[in-house]
């Protein structure tokens, strides 16, 4: 197993989750998606609305968020947050990494939920929303993506939770710095 390559992939996934949260935050500034223009090297390349960039960020971020949950050993079992019992042959999980104390442990669902400062049920709904939306909403045409009016808030909670879990149970035990996922943008004069 090429641990360095896997760490780079995990860092990329962490950045995609940060972009998902950034896109959610940006989207909340407008009731309707405002028009945008995209210039590359001073040349107009695209005109459309904000959804042209935020929708792909949502989809990619959701997939990477799910991949990190599964890397940590978490899954959806009959509508409850559960622990992956058996990995497929080519899967790589947290337990494949070691520190001085031995292999890292899969994150237990109760531990993951207890880390959230709010209501435990809300934390579980948030993490399950990621697993459910990526399974049903992105892979199939379904109404599940828009069924929950609280969906954006749950996904935002899950983004923060996944980052926190990765730092606490992967990066810190290995003595690794957390990937730099800071996204900077300029404040808008029109919101």
C-alpha positions in Angstrom: 0.0 0.0 0.0 1.4 3.4 -1.0 0.6 5.4 2.1 1.8 8.7 0.7 -0.4 8.4 -2.3 -3.4 7.5 -0.1 -2.7 10.5 2.1 -2.6 12.8 -1.0 -6.0 11.4 -2.1 -7.4 11.9 1.4 -6.1 15.5 1.4 -7.9 16.0 -2.0 -11.1 14.6 -0.6 -10.8 16.9 2.5 -10.5 19.9 0.1 -13.5 18.8 -1.9 -15.6 18.6 1.4 -14.4 22.1 2.2 -15.5 23.3 -1.3 -18.9 21.7 -0.7 -19.3 23.7 2.5 -18.1 26.9 0.7 -20.6 26.3 -2.1 -23.4 25.8 0.4 -22.4 29.0 2.2 -22.2 30.9 -1.0 -25.6 29.6 -2.2 -27.3 30.9 0.9 -26.6 34.5 -0.1 -29.2 34.5 -2.8 -32.8 33.3 -3.1 -32.2 32.7 -6.9 -28.9 31.9 -8.5 -27.4 35.2 -9.7 -25.8 35.4 -13.2 -22.1 34.8 -13.5 -19.5 35.1 -16.2 -16.2 33.2 -16.3 -13.1 34.7 -17.8 -9.9 32.7 -18.5 -6.8 34.7 -19.4 -9.0 37.7 -19.9 -11.3 35.9 -22.4 -15.0 35.2 -21.7 -15.4 31.4 -21.6 -18.8 31.0 -20.0 -22.0 32.8 -19.0 -24.7 31.3 -16.9 -25.8 31.4 -13.3 -24.1 30.5 -10.0 -25.5 26.9 -10.3 -23.0 26.3 -13.1 -20.2 26.2 -10.5 -22.0 25.3 -7.3 -23.8 22.3 -8.5 -20.7 20.4 -9.5 -19.1 21.4 -6.2 -22.1 20.0 -4.4 -22.0 16.7 -6.3 -18.2 16.2 -6.1 -18.1 17.3 -2.4 -20.9 14.9 -1.5 -19.1 11.9 -3.1 -15.8 12.8 -1.4 -17.6 13.3 1.9 -19.1 9.8 1.6 -15.8 8.3 0.7 -14.2 9.8 3.9 -17.1 8.5 6.0 -16.5 5.0 4.6 -12.7 5.4 5.0 -13.4 6.1 8.7 -15.5 2.9 8.8 -19.0 4.4 8.9 -22.0 3.3 6.8 -25.8 3.3 6.7 -27.4 0.1 7.8 -31.2 0.1 7.7 -31.4 3.9 8.3 -28.9 4.0 11.2 -25.3 5.0 11.3 -23.3 1.8 11.6 -19.8 0.5 11.3 -18.5 -1.3 8.2 -17.8 -4.8 9.3 -16.0 -6.1 6.3 -14.1 -4.3 3.5 -13.9 -5.3 -0.1 -10.5 -6.6 -1.2 -9.3 -3.4 -2.7 -10.8 -1.0 -0.2 -8.5 1.1 2.0 -9.7 2.1 5.4 -8.4 3.9 8.5 -7.5 0.5 10.0 -4.7 0.0 7.4 -2.7 2.8 9.0 -0.6 2.4 12.1 1.0 4.6 14.7 3.2 3.5 17.7 0.1 2.0 19.4 -0.7 -0.2 16.4 -3.4 0.0 13.7 -5.8 2.9 13.9 -9.4 1.8 14.7 -12.5 2.3 12.7 -14.6 5.1 14.1 -17.5 3.7 16.1 -20.9 5.3 15.3 -21.6 6.4 18.9 -18.2 8.1 19.1 -18.8 9.9 15.8 -22.2 11.1 17.0 -21.0 12.1 20.4 -18.4 14.5 18.9 -21.2 16.8 17.6 -22.0 19.6 20.0 -25.7 19.5 19.2 -28.4 16.9 19.3 -27.2 13.3 18.7 -30.2 12.6 16.4 -29.3 15.7 14.3 -25.7 14.4 13.9 -26.9 11.0 12.8 -29.4 12.6 10.3 -26.6 14.7 8.9 -24.1 11.8 8.3 -26.9 9.6 7.0 -28.0 12.4 4.6 -24.5 12.2 3.0 -24.7 8.5 2.6 -28.3 8.5 1.4 -28.0 11.4 -1.1 -24.8 9.9 -2.7 -26.4 6.5 -2.9 -29.8 7.5 -4.2 -29.7 11.2 -5.2 -26.6 11.2 -7.3 -26.7 7.7 -8.8 -30.4 7.7 -9.6 -33.1 10.1 -10.5 -35.0 10.5 -7.3 -37.0 13.1 -5.3 -34.8 12.4 -2.2 -32.5 15.3 -3.0 -35.2 17.8 -2.5 -37.5 16.0 -0.1 -35.9 17.3 3.1 -36.3 21.1 3.4 -33.5 20.9 6.0 -31.1 19.1 3.7 -28.6 21.9 3.2 -28.2 22.5 6.9 -27.7 18.7 7.5 -25.1 18.6 4.8 -23.3 21.6 6.2 -23.3 19.8 9.7 -21.9 16.7 8.1 -19.1 18.6 6.3 -17.9 20.0 9.6 -18.3 16.6 11.3 -16.4 14.7 8.6 -13.5 17.2 8.9 -13.5 16.9 12.6 -13.5 13.1 12.6 -10.7 12.9 10.0 -8.5 15.3 12.1 -9.3 13.5 15.4 -9.1 9.9 14.3 -6.6 10.0 11.4 -4.3 13.0 11.1 -3.7 13.6 14.8 -3.0 9.9 15.8 -0.5 9.7 12.9 1.1 13.0 13.9 0.3 14.4 10.5 -0.8 18.0 9.9 -4.3 18.5 8.8 -4.5 19.3 5.0 -4.8 23.0 4.2 -8.4 23.3 3.0 -8.8 27.0 3.6 -10.8 28.6 0.8 -10.5 32.4 0.5 -12.9 34.6 -1.4 -13.6 38.3 -1.6 -16.7 39.6 0.1 -19.5 40.5 -2.3 -20.7 44.1 -2.4 -24.1 42.7 -3.6 -25.7 39.9 -1.6 
